Amino acid sequence: MKIEMKDGQPVVDAADLASLFDLTVDEVRAKMANAEITSRFETGVGEDAGKFRMTFLHAGRRLRLTCSEDGTVLKTTRIDTGAR
């Protein structure tokens, strides 16, 4: 999986998120539009310079994608936060 950057902002394919959240593409789009899926974008500093991280929250689950500078996903973590 690879995250594309457009004008300095990450763009994640809805199909990739759908598979990681066990949703359909249409559900992902609707839930993002309704703020039921939220996201956070962070850039690395120090020893993590050149990397970035995207975190998505939905229905008590956290999905985190750690990426290289070119957008290649290096690590994917999914946890149940218990918060709904």
N, C-alpha and C positions, 0 to 999 in steps of 0.2 A: 504494500500500500504506500502511496506517496501523496503528500499534501502539496497542492499547488499554491504558490504565492502570487497574488494579484494586487498591485499597488501597495505592497507592504503588508497585506492582510492575507491570512491563510484561508484557503477554500478547500473544504472537505467534501468529497463526493457523497451525496445522500445515500447511495447504495452501500458504501462502506460503513456509514453509521448505522444503517438499517440492519446490516448483518451483525454488527457488534452489539446492538441493543435488542436483537431478535424482534425487529419491527419491519413493516413494509416501507418502501421508499415514500409512498404517499403519507404514511403515518409520521415519518420523520419530518417531512416538509411541513405538515400541519402542526405538529408539536413544536417545531422551531418557530413557526409563525405565531403560535399562541404562547410562546415563552414557557412551554412545558419541558422543553429541552433547552438548557442554558449552556453557555460555553465561556471559557476563559482562555486567553492566549498569553503566554509568558515567554520571554526571551532569556537565554542563559547568559550568565556573567561569570567571570573568573574562569575556573576550570571547565565550566559548561558553555563558555562563549562559543558561538557558532551553532548552538543547538537551540531548539525551541520546544515548548510543551503546550499541548492543547488538552484542556480538561472539559468534559461534557458531563452534565448532571441531568438525570431523568429518573423519576419514580423510585427514589432511594438507591439508585445505582450511580457510581462514578466511573467514567471511562477516561483514561489518561493515555495520550499518545505522546511519546517523546521522540523527537525527530532530529535528523541531521540538518545542516544548513540548506541542503538541496531539497528538503521535504521528505526524504525517505524515513519511514517510520522505523525507529530502532527498537522501541519497546512499547508494548500495549499492556495496560493493566486495567482490570475491571474488578470493582469491589461493590459489595452491598453496604451502603452507609447506614441503612436502617431508617433514615429520614425519608418521609414521604410527603 
